[in-house]
Amino acid sequence: MSHPEMSAAEDTAFHSGERAVQQRVGVLEKMAARSHVIRSFMPDQHREFFQQLPFLIVGSIDRQQQPWASIVIGAPGFVTSPDPEHLEIRTQVLPADPLQLNLADNATVGLLGIEPHTRRRNRMNGKVEKLNPAGWTVKVDQSFGNCPKYIQARQPGFIENANAAAPVVPATYRAQQLDTAMQALIAAADTFFIATAYLGKSADESATASGVAERQQGVDVSHRGGKPGFVRIDDARTLTVPDFVGNFFFNTIGNLVEHPRAGLLFIDFVSGDLLYLAVTAELIWDGAEVAAFKGAERLLRFHVEQAIRVEASLPLRWSEAELSPALAPMGSW
């Protein structure tokens, strides 16, 4: 029997989970024709963009195959690109950030460069090639741009003494469910970041793909935006989020189809608090709940496994947000 995706997927950059979702929503062939926009190198425009940023969102995966979303910071220029296939990141990981344990030689990472005040963003997924006390180098596996949809325009600035030689270790709270402060941060959020992973196929599974070349394992990290309160708190261990129409790559959703675990990062843009969540994910494709949220294509339900809140961890403060005009027709809970 021929593989149902063969005609559209022989030379695609998308893995089986992404293709399955594309097929479900009827864009498989269209996206196979567009897979050339995912490159194995960074165009000069992307290289220059990364180099002007004061922060970078990082997705990583731990030894238990749990993805985590993180943020690293530095004065513009802390990220450089010596050539189209590499990014060098010179910075220290923030206190209590799970990335501290996940960075290693050959570790897969996802990088998101995002400039909220201009609503520009670019993705770069790859592997850690060199790791040293000053930072690390990432070799490109995939590089591609993203549209500005759903990004709230706000400009970051460093607070005074952000580079103090002996920073105070911030208060850190760990739990297996959301406490009152964590829930308050989420309830006010108009933005979060989500890291997911694709663990690859075994040799036997790959052999059944009838010649479709499967991408190797990797980590991806993405932005999610909505009206304040778009992340619904169902209870202390459950969150529900609308998923809006995007670029049809389905990097996040496709990864979750194959590996239903994710890392979420919430930022308090006023206080600098960071909230890291490790969750398992459930996809709600249709039904009354989806129909009730105007603009939602589907819902993501997250079940919290671990939560880490670090007070005033981020030495950036942000201007007042200008909500994305793409959110105007969208509903709310």
Secondary structure, 3 states (H helix, E strand, C coil): CCCCCHHHHCCCCCCHHHHHHHHHCCCHHHHHHHHHHCECCCCHHHHHHHHCCCEEEEEEECCCCCEEEEEEECCCCCEEEEECCEEEECCCCCCCCCHHHHCCCCCEEEEEEEECCCCEEEEEEEEEEEEECCEEEEEEEEEEEECCCCCCECCEEECCCCCCCCCCCCCEEEECCCCHHHHHHHHHCCEEEEEEEECCCCHHHHHCCCCCCCCCCEEEEEEEECCCCCCEEEECCEEEEEECCCCCCCHHHHHHHHCCEEEEEEECCCCCCEEEEEEEEEEECCCHHHHHCCCCCEEEEEEEEEEEEECCCCCEEECCCECCHHHCCCCCC
